[in-house]
Amino acid sequence: MDNNFWIRNDRFHLKDRTKYIIDAWLKTGQTITVKLDDQQMTHTLEEPKEIQDNSIGRFVKITIVLPEDLDAYRSLQIFSIEKGAEKLCCELPVSAILQKRNPIQVYYDDTEVDFATQTCRMEGWVISNQQVEVKVLDNKNRPIDFEIERVKRRDILALFPEYDLDQENGFIITFSYGSSSTGTVTFYNDSFEVSREIHLSQAHYRKENFRELVEKAKNVVKNEGFGKLIRAVLRKVKRKITSAPPIPKNYQEWIAQKLPNKRELAKQRKIVFKNQPLISIVIPLYKTPEFYLNQLVDSIKAQSYENWELCLSDGSGENSPIRGMLEKIEKSDARIKVVHNEKQLHISDNTNEAIKVATGDYIAFADHDDVLTANALFENVLLINKHPDAEMIYSDEDKVDAENKYVQPHFKPDFSIDMLCSVNYVCHFLVVKRNIIEQVGMLQSEYDGAQDHDFVLRCSEVTEHIYHIPKILYHWRISEDSTAENPDSKRYAVEAGRKAVQAHYDRIGVPAVVEEGKYFGLYRSHLKRTTDPLVSIIIPTKDHVEDLKQCIDSIEEKSTYKNIEYIIVENNSVEDRTFDYYKELEKNSRVKIVTYEGPFNYSAINNHGASFAKGDYYLFMNNDVEIINPDMIEELLNYAMRKDVGVVGARMYYPDGTIQHAGVVVGLGGVAGHSFTNFKPTENGYFNRIIVTQNYSAVTAACMMVQAQLFNEVNGFSEELAVAFNDIDFCLKIRAIGKLVVYNPYAELYHYESKSRGAEDTPEKVQRFQNEIAVFQKKWPDILEDGDPYYNVNLSLDTQDFSLKLI
């Protein structure tokens, strides 16, 4: 057998069952031939489009046309051909191939059996060209009642591009098995069925579970290193030793574990801080329902940090229906102050009346029908003692519904000025030092409906000491008239928010025009510039002329920004047509072809290209991208020209329109990963993060703009990172000198890289990948340990969809 050929996965086409598709790794310079027994088979071999180091090998897609009577044959043989010589790569038994031909394909990701409750939970995916049903039987073939939750599996859809049924192909099946020793889960349709027997005895389950753990451990070591495995094991051991509660399955269970219990609150009350500031909680009231107001006041009285005062301003006007209730509340605790206003007040003026009677070192803002967690003030004072410079603090929040259940948690990033200009994500629970309010003034009634958005923007203009507590400290009430439940109940707030963001730009001297965004409370900023600097578009390339031509043609034909030059960095191309195309390109006076003769090193190639660039701004692009919107370059440039910005990235799509890149999260998948990969173009992502401009720690260099001066200041790309993480490393170097990285979703491109490139599968690539992981970890230990500031520590690093981290 040929060690230079590996099969990564194989399957049949869902619609044409004669097409057998193999995703394989093939040595560079080799082609193949395919035989069924001794008969030659028709096949196609698709080469990869993405830039990669082809000095060793490449991934290919082999499509083989097999006969209908496949079961009459013994084996399929794949031969490599190199320099005219034929060599057997692999031999596949037909019996194994036929199993892949089944019209229903089922894969089980995970099976959990709880012996205490005698329940079984199975997760996986099923895919077929027809709708399928499910049944569960016990060991005597009697039906078992079960629950099934169907979920979208974008990763599976990506592997089956011909799959177009409108169904959710992921599943979670849960059932109680009682005394049954086995259970059988069957997926079926009118013509076919696939069954799996599950052994429910404790001894058998432990044996199978151990076997699965060994396989998982092998994969972790192979792809992410031995250190990753050790850390995972230590987490498991710690959970066992400390008798940690069971892993929650949803947010309801998660928040129940995270909220402090009576014992924890008692400990907090005994803590004596070095700095014990008085915190004034200011709340505007307007005909507040008694039940809601009592819940709010009770949540404040229950605070484990007790140096607070509650300042309530009643804006209900003359003959207020809540006056009597407020008099009782005021008498119930000496720390409560009530302002009775003789006329009705709008929210800004009403809040300001409460601020006027506040005497605290810090002012905290809350709404009249919401609830604070019992540790809300404690966590703020804890942070103040750790960071004495703190002048503005906000935390995470969720919502409380009509049944008093906590839902829709919002786990926020650390301070992101560009996200704040896109949406008021800070919201609750906001705590501001008194001296900041003295500088910026109180709430302004001209922004009623978005007065808090305007206030936070003004505070951000006078302080850099803004801190975020990544804990749920506030429950936002969902009621019929609240914006949490019914945004249209306050349509006037949209215009107020737009005006607030516009006023912010005007105050800081950034030319911009702000318009409403796609949804309620979202805003789009059109930044303006007064000059058109030269932009150097730097594109590394090796053969793949069609990709390069499509990339350059899209810019030439679509782009409305014309002050550009192209630096095409040639790296070891071998095809004559590549150099013919270069000659054609050089007829364009804006094109410069430069040569990098060393082995593939993405960092070195781009650095080499930049050394020939004359532009004030560098736009790094892969050769397999195609711009979508004509003002793509302007969208990047307008942000890159801002003094506080260092790098600007784009929203990128796979050819089928699904998301390829919408910002990078450091730590995702172990080191770093793209967020929202494989999301549909119609999806907005977690709290609209796909579609709003915001700050990230990094963006991909497949399309990335940076000021030339800053590029040189950080010495360009780090050449010890030849293939992986070099763009992430570069962005972190830019962040280290105090500049922002901006993700601008309004700069849009297609990226024709393969959606299923997979892991580093050859021994050479695995070793190189491990080496580059080690380099990155050594350079950036703090962010890997502490977490990406633009990603919340409560969100999973194992998925790209901002899912809740349950362990």
ROLUM-34781 format. One record per residue (C-alpha): residue number from 0; x, y, z. Coordinates in steps of 0.001 Angstrom, whole numbers, plus 500000, padded with zeros to 6 digits. Layout:
% ROLUM-34781
  seq       x       y       z
  NUM       X       Y       Z
...
% end
This chain:
% ROLUM-34781
  seq       x       y       z
    0  500000  500000  500000
    1  501040  503607  499378
    2  501641  505591  502560
    3  501161  508824  500596
    4  497392  508342  500294
    5  494826  508663  503125
    6  491040  508570  503022
    7  489589  511210  505323
    8  485927  510352  504723
    9  483779  508667  502107
   10  480090  508641  501221
   11  477535  508257  498439
   12  475820  511165  496754
   13  472363  511502  498314
   14  470530  511834  495002
   15  472680  509883  492575
   16  473424  506612  494376
   17  475933  505554  491703
   18  478332  508330  492739
   19  480784  507302  495455
   20  482659  510328  496865
   21  486017  510071  498635
   22  487756  512943  500438
   23  491436  511966  500438
   24  494972  513223  500866
   25  497214  512609  497868
   26  500923  513184  497421
   27  501870  516152  495217
   28  502677  515088  491663
   29  500471  511999  491804
   30  497222  511321  490004
   31  495036  508219  490338
   32  493149  505516  488520
   33  490292  503443  489942
   34  489309  499814  489306
   35  486422  497633  490499
   36  487977  494178  490604
   37  489819  494487  487276
   38  487432  496865  485509
   39  488377  500512  485006
   40  485921  502919  486670
   41  485008  506409  485525
   42  486075  509011  488080
   43  486807  512706  488529
   44  489437  514253  490755
   45  488876  517778  492081
   46  491904  519733  493262
   47  491706  522157  496232
   48  491204  525848  495553
   49  492701  527212  498738
   50  496304  528362  499101
   51  498294  525660  500890
   52  501754  524204  501129
   53  501756  521736  498240
   54  505362  520625  498648
   55  504144  517410  500330
   56  500567  516785  499285
   57  497027  518097  499055
   58  493451  517111  499787
   59  491426  516010  496781
   60  487834  515011  496153
   61  487407  511796  494131
   62  483996  511014  492634
   63  483682  507455  491280
   64  480755  506194  489201
   65  479890  502677  490415
   66  477495  500159  488834
   67  474021  499433  490215
   68  474947  495764  490751
   69  477837  496706  493015
   70  477210  493681  495227
   71  478412  491433  492387
   72  481980  492684  492901
   73  484604  492019  495561
   74  486725  495158  496007
   75  487440  498678  494816
   76  491082  499510  494162
   77  492664  502964  493937
   78  496055  503233  492233
   79  498377  506230  492281
   80  500212  507149  489108
   81  503526  508941  489345
   82  505910  509277  486417
   83  503860  506701  484527
   84  504174  504052  487253
   85  501006  502592  488799
   86  501001  501728  492508
   87  498173  500404  494675
   88  497076  503066  497191
   89  494264  501234  498914
   90  491763  498442  498497
   91  488217  498765  499858
   92  485926  495735  500308
   93  482658  496174  498435
   94  480783  494968  501523
   95  482053  498001  503446
   96  481235  500364  500586
   97  477675  499016  500338
   98  477058  500024  503956
   99  477678  503614  502885
  100  475068  503243  500139
  101  472221  502949  502585
  102  469613  505655  501836
  103  469550  506564  505534
  104  472842  507564  507137
  105  472869  507845  510937
  106  475743  508897  513187
  107  475686  508995  516985
  108  477839  511744  518519
  109  477183  510825  522123
  110  475141  508382  524209
  111  474648  508945  527942
  112  472951  506488  530292
  113  471892  507681  533754
  114  471637  504529  535861
  115  470161  506387  538840
  116  467120  507608  536899
  117  467196  504799  534286
  118  467175  507233  531385
  119  469148  507310  528163
  120  470077  510387  526125
  121  471449  510120  522584
  122  472757  512878  520327
  123  473651  512600  516659
  124  472530  513257  513118
  125  470584  511507  510408
  126  470554  512376  506747
  127  468514  510936  503898
  128  466926  511997  500616
  129  463538  511351  502242
  130  461913  512259  505526
  131  462601  509684  508264
  132  460665  508616  511345
  133  461975  507264  514663
  134  460899  504484  517004
  135  462418  503084  520212
  136  461863  499482  521374
  137  462862  497643  524564
  138  464534  494221  524688
  139  461137  492542  524123
  140  460388  494694  521061
  141  457797  496738  522933
  142  457542  500470  522128
  143  459210  502847  524577
  144  457930  506397  524966
  145  460623  508881  524024
  146  461183  512556  523425
  147  463078  513837  520402
  148  464447  517321  519859
  149  465475  518050  516283
  150  468219  520604  515710
  151  470035  522179  512771
  152  473464  520698  512084
  153  475290  523117  509810
  154  478424  521008  509945
  155  476595  518062  508383
  156  474872  520177  505766
  157  478307  521441  504780
  158  479424  517881  504011
  159  476342  517134  501899
  160  475929  520131  499558
  161  473290  518271  497515
  162  471096  517884  500610
  163  468157  520265  500154
  164  465379  518850  502301
  165  463897  521370  504690
  166  464372  519350  507847
  167  466467  519505  510981
  168  468916  516650  510654
  169  470421  516718  514153
  170  468641  514948  516986
  171  468590  514528  520757
  172  466589  511473  521848
  173  465710  510891  525510
  174  463838  507889  526939
  175  463344  505965  530186
  176  464227  502275  529872
  177  463097  500862  533221
  178  464293  497285  533677
  179  465130  496726  530030
  180  468703  495527  529480
  181  468848  496825  525891
  182  467037  499318  523747
  183  466820  499683  519987
  184  466546  503021  518215
  185  465372  502788  514602
  186  465263  505441  511904
  187  462999  504419  509024
  188  460971  505491  506011
  189  458697  503601  503614
  190  461513  501621  502031
  191  464381  501332  504497
  192  465389  501403  508140
  193  468575  501683  510217
  194  468677  500395  513783
  195  471098  500588  516654
  196  470977  498472  519769
  197  471997  500164  523003
  198  473227  498040  525902
  199  471818  499517  529076
  200  473648  497380  531629
  201  476077  499357  533742
  202  479049  497052  533090
  203  478665  497098  529316
  204  478122  500833  529231
  205  481293  501500  531227
  206  483296  499341  528856
  207  481974  501101  525766
  208  482337  504501  527370
  209  485986  503786  528206
  210  486634  502761  524610
  211  485089  506002  523312
  212  487119  508074  525788
  213  490339  506458  524559
  214  489480  507358  520952
  215  488604  510927  521921
  216  491864  511235  523836
  217  493834  510036  520817
  218  492169  512665  518624
  219  492793  515450  521151
  220  496497  514554  521415
  221  496815  514314  517633
  222  495142  517595  516773
  223  495572  519800  519863
  224  498473  518389  521823
  225  499017  516432  525017
  226  498631  519544  527177
  227  495030  519984  526038
  228  494252  516402  527123
  229  495840  516909  530553
  230  493814  520090  531161
  231  490578  518304  530210
  232  491345  515388  532540
  233  492163  517740  535426
  234  488800  519492  534984
  235  487021  516138  535207
  236  489010  515102  538302
  237  488353  518432  540012
  238  484628  518025  539438
  239  484712  514544  541022
  240  486873  515579  544009
  241  484834  518666  544852
  242  481518  516815  544469
  243  480484  519395  541920
  244  476826  519423  540890
  245  475833  517580  537708
  246  476501  519301  534413
  247  473455  521426  533549
  248  471602  520687  530320
  249  470094  524137  529747
  250  470186  527717  530966
  251  467535  527126  533643
  252  469751  524542  535316
  253  472884  526593  534676
  254  471627  529790  536332
  255  470281  527799  539286
  256  473849  526600  539917
  257  475469  529990  539321
  258  473275  532176  541540
  259  474749  532314  545066
  260  472987  530225  547693
  261  472282  531263  551295
  262  475643  529962  552519
  263  477573  531915  549854
  264  475598  535074  550572
  265  476276  534705  554290
  266  480015  534500  553564
  267  479808  537610  551409
  268  478100  539569  554201
  269  481004  538809  556533
  270  483637  540175  554154
  271  484992  543590  555137
  272  486408  545376  552089
  273  489232  547866  552386
  274  487151  550233  550286
  275  483442  550095  551109
  276  481863  552746  548880
  277  478280  553842  549279
  278  476350  552823  546168
  279  473233  554814  545319
  280  470717  552872  543237
  281  468573  555348  541298
  282  465247  554197  539885
  283  462558  556201  538045
  284  459004  555021  538773
  285  455841  555548  536784
  286  452637  553923  538010
  287  454665  550803  538752
  288  452592  547675  539512
  289  452839  546823  543203
  290  454015  543254  542602
  291  456901  544362  540389
  292  457995  547205  542670
  293  457965  544983  545749
  294  460047  542373  543944
  295  462590  545017  542958
  296  462827  546531  546439
  297  463052  543094  548045
  298  465938  542177  545713
  299  467799  545298  546856
  300  467135  544672  550529
  301  468517  541156  550024
  302  471904  542420  548817
  303  474874  540754  550492
  304  476726  544110  550334
  305  474831  546425  552636
  306  476353  549892  552164
  307  473749  551120  549696
  308  470956  553602  549406
  309  467890  553326  547192
  310  466708  556548  545565
  311  463223  556270  544053
  312  461659  559080  542024
  313  457944  558858  541344
  314  457126  560483  538017
  315  453467  559425  538057
  316  452395  562998  538753
  317  449676  564463  540950
  318  447451  561883  542652
  319  450027  559168  542018
  320  448454  555698  542429
  321  451649  554388  544039
  322  452135  557150  546643
  323  450805  555130  549559
  324  452870  552106  548601
  325  456017  554260  548377
  326  455405  555742  551820
  327  455348  552215  553271
  328  458507  551264  551379
  329  460326  554369  552573
  330  459471  553612  556195
  331  460615  550001  555850
  332  464343  550843  555596
  333  466316  553970  556521
  334  468431  553521  553375
  335  465456  554180  551091
  336  464678  557683  549816
  337  461579  558633  547819
  338  461107  561743  545683
  339  457450  562680  545118
  340  457038  564822  542003
  341  453924  566936  541551
  342  453865  566561  537763
  343  454384  563697  535391
  344  457993  563271  534321
  345  459557  561500  531369
  346  462240  558963  532107
  347  465347  561198  531892
  348  463992  563962  534110
  349  462562  561358  536470
  350  465903  559578  536798
  351  467695  562879  537311
  352  465443  563666  540289
  353  466618  560424  541880
  354  470259  561252  541111
  355  469857  564654  542817
  356  469145  563043  546191
  357  471841  560363  545792
  358  474904  560752  548010
  359  476844  557648  547013
  360  480368  557347  545674
  361  478912  555335  542806
  362  475545  555637  541100
  363  473816  552435  539944
  364  470959  552456  537432
  365  467974  550087  537407
  366  464446  550022  535952
  367  461330  550029  538078
  368  460086  546516  537274
  369  463338  544552  537137
  370  465247  542481  539706
  371  468849  542461  540934
  372  470622  539281  541962
  373  471502  539195  545664
  374  475224  539501  544902
  375  474954  542364  542379
  376  476431  545074  544608
  377  478948  542705  546196
  378  480442  541807  542807
  379  480750  545482  541889
  380  482483  546379  545155
  381  484749  543350  544769
  382  485819  544680  541367
  383  486273  548228  542729
  384  488647  546907  545362
  385  490580  544952  542768
  386  490596  547851  540300
  387  490468  551121  542270
  388  490518  553083  539001
  389  487126  551671  537950
  390  484805  554460  536854
  391  482189  552627  534793
  392  481099  549034  535402
  393  478535  546862  533655
  394  477600  543192  533920
  395  475728  540412  532150
  396  471969  540113  532322
  397  469078  537861  531461
  398  465302  538258  531326
  399  462599  537153  533746
  400  459340  536060  532128
  401  455745  536047  533324
  402  456328  532740  535136
  403  459383  534160  536950
  404  461730  531969  534891
  405  465114  533305  533862
  406  465529  533243  530079
  407  467512  534802  527204
  408  470851  535423  528932
  409  473042  538117  527391
  410  476702  537323  527968
  411  478505  540451  526832
  412  482029  541242  525668
  413  484338  543607  527505
  414  484062  547208  526416
  415  483702  547553  522647
  416  483174  551122  521443
  417  482250  550034  517930
  418  479650  547605  519214
  419  478291  550367  521457
  420  477892  552556  518376
  421  475964  549687  516771
  422  473729  548757  519716
  423  473416  549600  523398
  424  474764  546244  524540
  425  475902  547670  527930
  426  472341  548245  529151
  427  472015  546684  532678
  428  473490  546592  535341
  429  475334  549909  535016
  430  477360  551419  537871
  431  479128  554774  537345
  432  481462  556705  539649
  433  480072  560036  540772
  434  482945  562088  539330
  435  482085  560828  535827
  436  478505  562042  536147
  437  479830  565387  537353
  438  481882  565620  534142
  439  479296  564504  531579
  440  476109  565646  533286
  441  472949  563711  533988
  442  470506  562094  531566
  443  469266  564237  528672
  444  465547  564282  527888
  445  466065  564839  524154
  446  467213  561204  524004
  447  464286  559748  525984
  448  463835  556132  524980
  449  467590  555819  524443
  450  468725  558056  527286
  451  470875  555274  528736
  452  472587  554733  525360
  453  473419  558430  525128
  454  474610  558491  528749
  455  476944  555502  528338
  456  478422  556984  525154
  457  479115  560264  526939
  458  480734  558426  529862
  459  482950  556434  527478
  460  484272  559700  526056
  461  485783  560834  529375
  462  487096  557581  530867
  463  489039  554545  529738
  464  488523  552823  533085
  465  485536  550744  531975
  466  485120  547264  533424
  467  482806  544364  532682
  468  481715  541727  535209
  469  480973  538503  533286
  470  478227  537388  535645
  471  474440  537567  535528
  472  473640  540318  538043
  473  470392  541637  536619
  474  467051  540158  535533
  475  465264  542319  532965
  476  461484  542024  533244
  477  459610  540843  530163
  478  456233  542563  530180
  479  453745  543332  527453
  480  454829  546958  527113
  481  458559  546565  527660
  482  461086  546730  524847
  483  462316  543342  526008
  484  459045  541746  524872
  485  457661  544242  522370
  486  460242  546540  520724
  487  457544  548289  518686
  488  456064  549616  521946
  489  458817  552265  521893
  490  459434  553038  518235
  491  460404  556578  519180
  492  463402  555104  520985
  493  464939  554035  517676
  494  465304  557598  516449
  495  466532  558697  519867
  496  469240  556049  519743
  497  470284  557073  516243
  498  470586  560675  517398
  499  472617  559577  520443
  500  475187  557717  518318
  501  475339  560615  515835
  502  475939  563065  518681
  503  478756  560859  519972
  504  480577  560995  516632
  505  480032  564739  516446
  506  481524  565281  519905
  507  484672  563222  519279
  508  485228  564717  515835
  509  484704  561593  513706
  510  482831  562479  510489
  511  479967  559993  510211
  512  476337  559590  509246
  513  474292  557215  511408
  514  471211  555393  510163
  515  468886  552780  511605
  516  470103  549208  511368
  517  468299  546102  510233
  518  466391  545613  513480
  519  465091  547609  516429
  520  467927  549145  518421
  521  470636  548483  515813
  522  472529  551270  514060
  523  474838  551497  511083
  524  477607  554079  511000
  525  478812  555438  507658
  526  482226  556881  508494
  527  483471  559598  506163
  528  486947  560555  504966
  529  488385  563691  503414
  530  491151  562056  501344
  531  491613  558943  499189
  532  494988  557483  500200
  533  496756  554860  498121
  534  495758  551324  499154
  535  498203  548500  498347
  536  496350  545213  497778
  537  498810  542416  498596
  538  497875  538978  497209
  539  500049  535853  497624
  540  499479  533278  494879
  541  500664  529991  493452
  542  499075  528807  490206
  543  495242  528599  490478
  544  494964  531262  487792
  545  491162  531101  487720
  546  490981  532118  491377
  547  493431  534985  491027
  548  491717  536267  487891
  549  488308  536164  489561
  550  489699  538039  492567
  551  491299  540834  490535
  552  488415  541052  488049
  553  485939  541513  490888
  554  487951  544494  492173
  555  488514  545982  488735
  556  484881  545618  487673
  557  483030  546281  490936
  558  485142  548438  493241
  559  484269  552116  493420
  560  487584  552910  495110
  561  490212  553506  492447
  562  493376  554708  494208
  563  494867  551239  494519
  564  497879  549195  493497
  565  498239  545420  493316
  566  501250  543592  494727
  567  500993  540036  493421
  568  503438  537814  495307
  569  504381  534833  493151
  570  505425  531766  495156
  571  506747  528714  493279
  572  504138  528437  490529
  573  504848  525772  487902
  574  502093  526157  485310
  575  502837  528057  482082
  576  499393  529650  482051
  577  500166  531268  485407
  578  503062  533205  483934
  579  501052  533980  480793
  580  498435  535570  483022
  581  501113  537550  484859
  582  502200  539064  481521
  583  498615  540067  480860
  584  498292  541555  484344
  585  501450  543654  483973
  586  499760  545598  481184
  587  497841  547231  484029
  588  500108  549975  485390
  589  498697  549412  488887
  590  499943  545806  489002
  591  503361  544776  490260
  592  504439  541107  490192
  593  507103  540240  492780
  594  508626  536834  493465
  595  509167  535000  496727
  596  511282  531936  496012
  597  511384  530259  499417
  598  509117  527438  500621
  599  505541  528343  501489
  600  505461  530670  504494
  601  502364  532858  504559
  602  503928  535401  506907
  603  507182  535730  504959
  604  505353  535952  501624
  605  503137  538811  502829
  606  506050  540606  504479
  607  507961  540315  501195
  608  505012  541748  499302
  609  504619  544619  501767
  610  508254  545624  501221
  611  507324  546581  497638
  612  504100  548400  498564
  613  503868  552185  498297
  614  500410  552634  499806
  615  499540  554312  503078
  616  497300  551320  503813
  617  497831  547625  503111
  618  494913  545386  502169
  619  495947  541748  502553
  620  493804  539400  500493
  621  493887  535715  499611
  622  493871  534916  495923
  623  490601  532963  496261
  624  488317  535811  497379
  625  485794  537821  495386
  626  484401  541145  496538
  627  480613  541484  496736
  628  479764  545108  497488
  629  481350  547846  495332
  630  482254  549969  498380
  631  484038  547097  500136
  632  487408  548869  500156
  633  485851  552111  501403
  634  484110  550243  504236
  635  487466  548937  505405
  636  489387  552136  504752
  637  486983  554471  506539
  638  487542  552572  509780
  639  491264  551982  509195
  640  491775  555763  508927
  641  490407  556299  512438
  642  493230  557088  514879
  643  492225  554455  517440
  644  491915  551616  514912
  645  494740  549313  513822
  646  493130  546498  511801
  647  489816  546129  509963
  648  488328  542838  508765
  649  485354  541817  506648
  650  482389  539459  506608
  651  483230  536507  504370
  652  481073  533780  502866
  653  481636  530340  501432
  654  480483  529956  497810
  655  477103  528599  499004
  656  476477  531815  500942
  657  477066  530461  504451
  658  479347  532364  506811
  659  483076  531651  506600
  660  484283  534499  508824
  661  482548  536977  511109
  662  485399  537736  513479
  663  487917  535583  515345
  664  487710  534392  518953
  665  491019  533608  520642
  666  490740  530317  522524
  667  487988  528916  520319
  668  488763  525292  519527
  669  491896  525416  521656
  670  493834  528301  520111
  671  491638  530490  517893
  672  488733  530091  515499
  673  486243  531926  513319
  674  482896  532753  514884
  675  479561  531702  513350
  676  481147  529529  510659
  677  478516  527790  508457
  678  475676  530047  509626
  679  473208  530903  506898
  680  473462  534396  505382
  681  469965  535183  506726
  682  471000  534464  510320
  683  472106  537268  512628
  684  474058  535297  515218
  685  474128  535674  518981
  686  472584  539061  519832
  687  473047  540113  516176
  688  476835  539833  516323
  689  477117  538665  512706
  690  475516  541819  511364
  691  476843  544653  513570
  692  480168  546463  513471
  693  482173  545672  516598
  694  485629  545085  518019
  695  487269  541671  518101
  696  490673  540501  519220
  697  491428  539367  515672
  698  490137  538990  512130
  699  491322  536815  509270
  700  494036  538027  506902
  701  492102  536525  503997
  702  490826  540125  503830
  703  492387  542510  506314
  704  493356  546193  506113
  705  496042  547869  508221
  706  497833  551201  508137
  707  501307  550761  506629
  708  502973  552645  509483
  709  501426  550345  512079
  710  502347  547264  510039
  711  505977  548326  510144
  712  505785  549324  513807
  713  504934  545737  514822
  714  507383  544250  512270
  715  504682  542735  510096
  716  503679  539091  510310
  717  505678  536760  512563
  718  507562  534423  510254
  719  507918  531646  512826
  720  504165  531176  512205
  721  504421  529960  508633
  722  500876  528715  508065
  723  498645  528853  511148
  724  497685  531693  513510
  725  499906  534321  511855
  726  496978  536677  511271
  727  495734  536172  514846
  728  499224  536866  516156
  729  499463  539999  514004
  730  496164  541368  515313
  731  497244  540725  518895
  732  500463  542630  518251
  733  498366  545540  517000
  734  496177  545292  520101
  735  499318  545301  522269
  736  500222  548786  521030
  737  496793  550062  522029
  738  494941  549936  518714
  739  491534  548395  518029
  740  490621  545566  515683
  741  487299  546184  513928
  742  485013  543636  512280
  743  482935  545446  509659
  744  480085  543239  508360
  745  479322  545747  505594
  746  482553  544815  503793
  747  481526  541536  502192
  748  483379  538957  500110
  749  483153  535373  498972
  750  486015  533145  500078
  751  486398  530067  497923
  752  488315  528019  500478
  753  487009  524511  501113
  754  484422  524212  503872
  755  485714  520769  504831
  756  489486  521161  504826
  757  489562  519281  508105
  758  492408  518785  510525
  759  496090  518617  509735
  760  496118  514977  508653
  761  499639  514240  507414
  762  502447  513566  509887
  763  504417  516553  508581
  764  501434  518891  508872
  765  500507  517633  512323
  766  504031  518323  513543
  767  504121  521772  511970
  768  500693  522577  513384
  769  501772  521491  516873
  770  504923  523613  516601
  771  502919  526690  515641
  772  500450  526092  518461
  773  503429  526038  520856
  774  504784  529295  519387
  775  501415  531005  519710
  776  500853  529742  523262
  777  504292  530952  524318
  778  503692  534422  522852
  779  500148  534937  524139
  780  499673  532977  527393
  781  497597  535659  529119
  782  494721  535840  526644
  783  494605  532051  526365
  784  494476  531745  530144
  785  492217  534705  530980
  786  489982  534499  527926
  787  489330  536677  524912
  788  488067  540070  526159
  789  485592  540286  523269
  790  484131  536868  524071
  791  482426  536028  527333
  792  483949  533392  529623
  793  480478  531889  530088
  794  480311  530940  526408
  795  481632  527682  525016
  796  485034  527439  523365
  797  483997  524185  521704
  798  481378  525654  519364
  799  481331  528618  516999
  800  477772  529769  517700
  801  478304  531488  521099
  802  476567  528630  522932
  803  476429  528586  526713
  804  479383  526811  528335
  805  477709  524147  530447
  806  480831  522821  532199
% end
